[in-house]
Amino acid sequence: MAKLKTRTFYFPVKTGGEFKFTSEVSVTADGVFHLTIPEELASTANALADREKDIDVIPSRANWTVVGKNLEACESFIKHVGDDYVACEISEEPVILYGADTRCAYFKGTDGLIYPNGAKGGNWCGNIHATSRAPFYSVGFAAFCLIKVTYTRGSGTKVEYKYEREAFGPYWKLLNSFCGLEIHHRSLKEMPYTEEAAKFFYDTMLGLCHLADRINTFFGSKEALTAAIAAQAPLLIAAPRQEN
């Protein structure tokens, strides 16, 4: 693949200044041109390439590459991508991402009571069944306060989330104070941020921490477990009394 003279692209930004980059240009022996573009243009270029018959956009090690049999068409395409990129409208809003992951199986009767098993007069609940077993019953929950950033261009819309520990009310900071959680945006639901909602989710998270602490205390040693059994100390929320 032969290298040609590099090409520098300039795009004025509405808020002032410019966005520019230098494209490495090369051509194969059979006359196919390759022009590199920076990674931040990839999503816009991919969206616009769907509308072009003779242009492809492929990933490479450091940059992405625009590929085509006509050099002028490739350059024109990159100009279109850059113009679309800098014309972006950006909006931000505070949101809460949340989600639950429970692993258990139980039978809920028509009387509203929970049973470990059942045959009629109710429904099975939970997500463990004969083909989906688990070594433990567990209840998982996660919630985060984030800034939702929406980029709107002619080629489409892109959403990202920014983490800011302190941005709004006190429960924004408190909810984002829990440690060790890994955010998986696609597996979580979203709702607008309010202090009331953040407090609710904070209390839920703190309640799980209290539950974990009680479990660790009760089952941390044989002596503690023996004492708890002898005293019949309630570990979890007491279930409604059921008739035998």
C-alpha positions, 0 to 999 in steps of 0.5 A: 500500500503506497502512502500519499500526501497527508490531508488536514481537515478543518471544521469551525465550531459554533461556540468558537475555535475549530476541530481539526485533524490530519488524515493519513492517505494511502492507496492499494495497488488496485486503486482503493484509497484509505484515509484515517479519521479520529476515533471520535468521528467513528459513530457519525461516520458509520451512520453516514456510511450507511447512506453511501454506496461506495464508501466503507468505514473500518476500524484500525489500531489508532484511528478509523479508516474511510475506504473508497475507490475515489479519493475526492469522494472519500474527502467529500465524505469526511467533510460531511462527517466533520460538518455533522460532528461539529453541528451537534446539539448537546443536552444534559439532564440528571438521572438515576440509573437503577436495577435489581437482580434477584436469584431465588424461587418461591411460591406465592399463594392467592392469600398473598403469603410466600411458601417455599413450594406449592402446587395450586392456588398461586404462582411460582415467582423468582428466576431460578427454576429447573434449568436455571439453578444457583448455589445461593439465594441472593438479592442484588440492587444498584443505583447511581446518580449520573448526568445523561448527555445526549448528542443530537446530529443529523446522522442520529442521536448518541447518549453517554453518562457522566459521573459527578459525585457532587452536583445537585442535592445531598442525596445525590452525593450520598447515593454515589458514595457507595463503593465497589459497584461497576456500572453497566448502563444497558442492564439498568433502568432510568428515571429523572433525578429528584431528591425524593427518589435519590433518598429512596434508593439510598435507603434501599442500598443502605438497607442491603448493607445492614442486611449484609452486616447481619448475615456476616454477624450471624454466620461469621462464627459457629458461636454467633450462629449457635447463640442466634439459633438459641435466641431465635433472633430474627435475621430478616424481616419476619414473614407472616405467620402461616397455618400448618 
